[in-house]
Amino acid sequence: MTARHDQIPETALAWAREGRGAALATVVETWGSAPRQAGSQLVVSAAGEMMGSVSGGCVEGAVVLEAEAAIAEGQSRLLTFGVSDENAFAVGLACGGTIRVLVEPVGGAGGIPEALLADLVAARAARRACAYQVDLQSWQRRLIGGGEANDDLRARFRADRSGPEGEHFIAIHNPGLRLIVVGAVHIAQALLPMARLAGYDPVLIDPREAFGSDLRFPGEEILNDWPDEAMAELQPDARTAVVTLTHDAKLDDPAILAALGSDCFYLGCLGSTRTHAKRLERLTAAGISAAQLARIHAPVGLNIGAKSPAEIAVSVLAQMTEVLRKG
């Protein structure tokens, strides 16, 4: 299989099933300026192949050696690395500190059971939020679905925050972020690749094939369907942002109605203040409540004085990030 940096559990499972051996190395805890946050992962094969990262490069070599030993022994281990201020700068870190890394072989008496890893991979494939919990003393493990989460765990899901909790380490596995853009306009040409760099899986909707074409959007996923049909197929969820860019009521309004009927975390709509006021009148007449209308971010994007399509795309992505991370 071709490994991807966002497919670390999937890669570990595939390598284990292929007989190559695999160990997952996961950042448990680190200092504030570290380049990789808690939950970041690296997978290592018995031959020392690796994918992913747990730091800016200062501890990967040692982690690979420990992972190879963990695979041979079938036993997990918790590693602690101290990086001095002098050495930290040399490997691209802002300052020194301490990083803790959990190394778990797939299988073995003290490793993560292959069946449990398979369940985690299946949940990720089905876009089901789940938390992987491991007791750092007994090595007992379990998966906790989003629907079973208590208040503290729900807060972790909302913030994408993995980390230690008492004697346990909790790794949050949220569904991947998606962006649905309605309107194959110049702003979309800048927004889609920017969003992909920020970790989103973008989809473009425009029934006008001359606008939503491979020529104008090379390599992008394009649906030349009417927005209501496309939204029904895509089923936006709590990890989905929706942006409408046509400011044409017959295209934007069906997408807005579908988004307001979903759990999408962000809905942004292009258009002037006057255009948005008319939009609100139409949606109110369609029976949409004031509370639902308040979910719409319009005019779309943070007010940074953006002028060009690319600058507007920056403002939209920044606002999406703000809503995702701050609510």
C-alpha positions as CSV (number, residue, x, y, z in Angstrom):
1,M,0.0,0.0,0.0
2,T,1.0,3.6,-0.5
3,A,1.3,5.2,3.0
4,R,0.1,8.7,3.7
5,H,1.1,10.9,6.6
6,D,-2.6,11.1,7.8
7,Q,-3.0,7.3,7.6
8,I,-0.7,6.1,10.3
9,P,-3.0,3.6,12.1
10,E,-4.0,2.3,8.6
11,T,-0.4,1.9,7.7
12,A,0.4,0.1,10.9
13,L,-2.4,-2.4,10.4
14,A,-1.4,-3.1,6.8
15,W,2.3,-3.6,7.7
16,A,1.3,-6.0,10.5
17,R,-1.0,-8.0,8.3
18,E,1.7,-8.1,5.6
19,G,4.1,-9.7,8.1
20,R,6.5,-6.7,8.1
21,G,5.9,-6.0,11.8
22,A,4.7,-2.6,13.0
23,A,4.9,-0.3,16.1
24,L,3.0,2.9,16.7
25,A,4.8,5.7,18.4
26,T,2.5,8.4,19.7
27,V,3.4,11.7,21.4
28,V,1.8,11.5,24.9
29,E,2.9,14.9,26.3
30,T,5.3,17.7,25.3
31,W,6.2,21.3,25.9
32,G,4.3,24.2,24.5
33,S,6.4,25.1,21.5
34,A,7.0,21.6,20.2
35,P,6.3,21.2,16.4
36,R,4.2,18.0,17.0
37,Q,1.3,18.0,19.4
38,A,0.1,15.2,21.7
39,G,-1.5,12.5,19.5
40,S,1.0,12.9,16.7
41,Q,2.1,9.5,15.4
42,L,4.9,7.7,13.7
43,V,4.7,4.1,12.5
44,V,7.8,1.9,12.3
45,S,8.3,-1.5,10.7
46,A,10.6,-4.2,11.9
47,A,13.0,-3.2,9.2
48,G,13.1,0.4,10.3
49,E,10.8,1.8,7.7
50,M,8.9,4.8,9.0
51,M,6.0,7.1,8.2
52,G,4.8,10.1,10.1
53,S,6.7,12.0,12.9
54,V,6.8,12.7,16.6
55,S,9.1,15.7,16.6
56,G,11.0,18.1,14.4
57,G,13.6,15.4,13.9
58,C,15.4,15.4,17.3
59,V,14.1,12.1,18.7
60,E,13.0,10.1,15.6
61,G,16.2,8.1,15.4
62,A,15.9,7.0,19.0
63,V,12.2,6.2,18.6
64,V,12.8,4.0,15.6
65,L,15.4,1.9,17.5
66,E,13.0,1.6,20.5
67,A,10.2,0.7,18.1
68,E,12.3,-2.1,16.5
69,A,13.0,-3.5,20.0
70,A,9.3,-3.2,21.0
71,I,8.3,-5.2,17.9
72,A,10.9,-7.9,18.7
73,E,9.8,-8.2,22.4
74,G,6.1,-7.6,21.8
75,Q,6.1,-5.1,24.7
76,S,5.0,-1.5,24.8
77,R,7.1,1.2,26.5
78,L,6.9,4.8,27.5
79,L,9.9,6.9,26.6
80,T,11.0,10.3,27.9
81,F,13.3,12.6,26.0
82,G,14.9,15.8,27.2
83,V,16.1,18.3,24.7
84,S,18.3,21.1,25.8
85,D,17.9,24.7,24.5
86,E,21.2,24.4,22.7
87,N,20.3,21.2,20.9
88,A,16.7,22.1,20.2
89,F,17.6,25.0,17.9
90,A,19.9,22.8,15.9
91,V,17.0,20.5,15.0
92,G,14.5,23.3,14.2
93,L,12.7,23.6,17.6
94,A,12.0,26.9,19.3
95,C,13.2,25.8,22.7
96,G,14.2,22.8,24.8
97,G,12.0,20.7,27.0
98,T,10.7,17.2,27.6
99,I,8.7,15.0,25.2
100,R,7.1,11.7,26.2
101,V,6.4,9.1,23.5
102,L,4.4,5.9,23.8
103,V,5.7,3.0,21.6
104,E,3.3,0.1,21.0
105,P,4.0,-2.9,18.9
106,V,1.0,-4.3,17.0
107,G,0.4,-7.7,18.6
108,G,2.5,-9.4,21.2
109,A,1.7,-9.8,24.9
110,G,2.1,-6.1,25.7
111,G,1.2,-4.5,22.4
112,I,-1.9,-3.2,20.9
113,P,-4.1,-6.1,19.8
114,E,-4.4,-6.3,16.0
115,A,-8.2,-6.7,16.3
116,L,-8.4,-3.5,18.4
117,L,-6.3,-1.6,15.8
118,A,-8.6,-3.0,13.1
119,D,-11.7,-1.6,15.0
120,L,-10.0,1.8,15.2
121,V,-9.2,1.8,11.5
122,A,-12.8,0.8,10.7
123,A,-14.2,3.6,12.8
124,R,-11.9,6.1,11.0
125,A,-13.0,4.8,7.6
126,A,-16.7,5.1,8.6
127,R,-16.1,8.7,9.9
128,R,-17.1,7.7,13.5
129,A,-15.3,9.8,16.2
130,C,-13.6,7.6,18.7
131,A,-11.0,7.8,21.5
132,Y,-8.3,5.3,22.0
133,Q,-7.5,4.9,25.7
134,V,-4.5,3.1,27.1
135,D,-3.6,2.6,30.8
136,L,0.1,3.4,31.0
137,Q,0.6,1.1,34.0
138,S,-1.4,-2.0,33.1
139,W,-1.4,-1.5,29.3
140,Q,-5.2,-2.2,29.2
141,R,-6.8,-0.6,26.2
142,R,-10.2,0.3,24.8
143,L,-12.0,2.4,22.2
144,I,-14.6,4.9,23.3
145,G,-17.1,6.0,20.7
146,G,-18.2,9.6,20.5
147,G,-21.7,8.7,21.7
148,E,-20.3,7.1,24.9
149,A,-18.2,10.2,25.8
150,N,-18.6,12.0,29.1
151,D,-18.3,15.8,29.3
152,D,-14.5,15.8,29.6
153,L,-14.1,13.5,26.6
154,R,-16.6,15.5,24.5
155,A,-14.5,18.6,25.2
156,R,-11.5,16.7,23.9
157,F,-13.3,15.7,20.8
158,R,-14.4,19.3,20.1
159,A,-10.8,20.6,20.6
160,D,-9.0,17.6,18.9
161,R,-7.1,17.4,22.1
162,S,-5.2,14.1,22.8
163,G,-3.2,13.9,26.0
164,P,-2.7,12.2,29.4
165,E,-5.4,11.9,32.0
166,G,-4.3,10.4,35.3
167,E,-2.7,7.1,34.6
168,H,-4.3,7.0,31.1
169,F,-3.4,8.4,27.7
170,I,-6.3,9.3,25.4
171,A,-5.7,9.7,21.7
172,I,-8.6,11.4,19.9
173,H,-9.5,10.2,16.4
174,N,-11.9,12.5,14.8
175,P,-13.2,12.1,11.3
176,G,-11.1,14.0,8.8
177,L,-12.1,17.6,8.0
178,R,-14.1,18.2,4.8
179,L,-14.9,21.4,2.9
180,I,-17.8,21.7,0.6
181,V,-17.6,24.7,-1.7
182,V,-20.6,25.7,-3.8
183,G,-19.7,27.9,-6.8
184,A,-16.7,27.3,-9.2
185,V,-15.5,30.9,-9.0
186,H,-12.1,32.5,-8.7
187,I,-12.2,32.4,-4.9
188,A,-12.7,28.7,-5.1
189,Q,-9.7,28.3,-7.3
190,A,-7.6,29.7,-4.4
191,L,-9.6,28.3,-1.5
192,L,-9.6,24.6,-2.4
193,P,-5.8,24.1,-2.5
194,M,-5.4,26.3,0.6
195,A,-7.9,24.2,2.5
196,R,-6.1,21.0,1.4
197,L,-2.9,22.3,2.9
198,A,-4.7,23.0,6.1
199,G,-5.9,19.3,6.3
200,Y,-9.3,19.5,4.6
201,D,-10.7,17.2,2.0
202,P,-12.4,19.6,-0.4
203,V,-15.3,19.0,-2.8
204,L,-16.6,21.6,-5.3
205,I,-20.2,21.8,-6.4
206,D,-21.4,23.6,-9.5
207,P,-24.0,22.4,-12.1
208,R,-22.5,24.7,-14.7
209,E,-19.9,22.4,-16.3
210,A,-18.2,25.3,-18.0
211,F,-17.4,26.7,-14.6
212,G,-16.8,23.5,-12.7
213,S,-14.4,21.9,-15.1
214,D,-11.2,20.0,-14.8
215,L,-9.5,22.7,-16.9
216,R,-10.3,25.4,-14.3
217,F,-9.9,23.1,-11.3
218,P,-7.3,20.4,-12.2
219,G,-7.2,17.5,-9.8
220,E,-10.2,18.6,-7.7
221,E,-13.3,16.6,-6.9
222,I,-16.1,18.3,-8.8
223,L,-19.8,17.5,-8.6
224,N,-21.7,19.0,-11.6
225,D,-25.0,18.4,-9.8
226,W,-27.6,20.9,-8.4
227,P,-26.5,21.8,-4.8
228,D,-29.4,20.2,-3.0
229,E,-28.7,16.8,-4.8
230,A,-25.0,17.1,-4.1
231,M,-25.5,18.0,-0.5
232,A,-27.8,15.0,0.0
233,E,-25.1,12.8,-1.3
234,L,-22.3,14.3,0.7
235,Q,-24.1,14.4,4.0
236,P,-22.2,17.2,5.8
237,D,-21.4,16.4,9.4
238,A,-19.8,18.0,12.5
239,R,-16.4,17.9,10.8
240,T,-17.6,19.6,7.6
241,A,-17.4,23.3,6.6
242,V,-19.7,24.6,3.9
243,V,-18.9,27.8,1.9
244,T,-21.3,29.2,-0.8
245,L,-19.7,31.5,-3.3
246,T,-22.1,32.1,-6.2
247,H,-24.4,34.7,-4.4
248,D,-27.0,33.3,-6.9
249,A,-30.1,32.4,-4.9
250,K,-31.1,29.4,-7.0
251,L,-27.7,27.8,-6.4
252,D,-26.7,29.1,-2.9
253,D,-30.1,28.8,-1.1
254,P,-30.6,25.1,-1.6
255,A,-27.0,24.5,-0.3
256,I,-27.6,26.8,2.7
257,L,-30.9,25.1,3.6
258,A,-29.1,21.7,3.4
259,A,-26.2,22.9,5.6
260,L,-28.6,24.4,8.2
261,G,-30.3,21.1,8.4
262,S,-27.0,19.4,9.1
263,D,-24.4,19.4,11.9
264,C,-21.8,21.2,9.8
265,F,-19.5,23.3,12.1
266,Y,-19.2,26.2,9.7
267,L,-21.4,27.8,7.1
268,G,-20.0,30.9,5.3
269,C,-21.8,32.7,2.5
270,L,-20.3,35.2,0.0
271,G,-22.2,38.4,-0.6
272,S,-22.4,42.0,0.5
273,T,-24.3,43.1,3.6
274,R,-27.3,44.0,1.4
275,T,-27.1,40.7,-0.4
276,H,-27.1,38.9,2.9
277,A,-30.1,40.8,4.2
278,K,-32.1,39.7,1.2
279,R,-30.9,36.2,1.7
280,L,-32.1,36.3,5.3
281,E,-35.5,37.5,4.2
282,R,-35.8,34.5,1.8
283,L,-34.7,32.0,4.4
284,T,-37.0,33.4,7.0
285,A,-39.9,33.1,4.6
286,A,-38.8,29.5,4.1
287,G,-39.4,28.9,7.8
288,I,-35.8,29.0,9.1
289,S,-35.5,30.2,12.7
290,A,-33.5,33.2,13.9
291,A,-31.2,30.8,15.9
292,Q,-30.5,28.8,12.7
293,L,-29.8,31.9,10.7
294,A,-27.3,33.0,13.3
295,R,-25.1,30.1,12.2
296,I,-24.4,31.8,8.9
297,H,-21.1,33.7,8.6
298,A,-21.8,36.5,6.1
299,P,-20.2,38.4,4.5
300,V,-18.0,35.4,4.5
301,G,-14.5,35.5,6.0
302,L,-12.7,37.5,8.7
303,N,-12.6,41.2,8.1
304,I,-8.9,41.6,7.1
305,G,-9.4,44.0,4.3
306,A,-9.1,41.3,1.6
307,K,-9.4,42.4,-2.0
308,S,-8.1,39.7,-4.4
309,P,-9.7,36.2,-4.7
310,A,-6.7,34.7,-2.9
311,E,-6.8,37.2,-0.1
312,I,-10.6,36.5,0.3
313,A,-9.8,32.7,0.4
314,V,-7.2,33.4,3.2
315,S,-9.9,35.2,5.2
316,V,-12.4,32.4,4.7
317,L,-9.9,29.7,5.8
318,A,-8.9,31.8,8.8
319,Q,-12.6,32.1,9.9
320,M,-13.1,28.4,9.4
321,T,-10.1,27.8,11.6
322,E,-11.4,30.2,14.2
323,V,-14.8,28.6,14.4
324,L,-13.3,25.1,14.4
325,R,-10.9,25.8,17.2
326,K,-12.8,28.3,19.3
327,G,-16.4,27.5,18.6
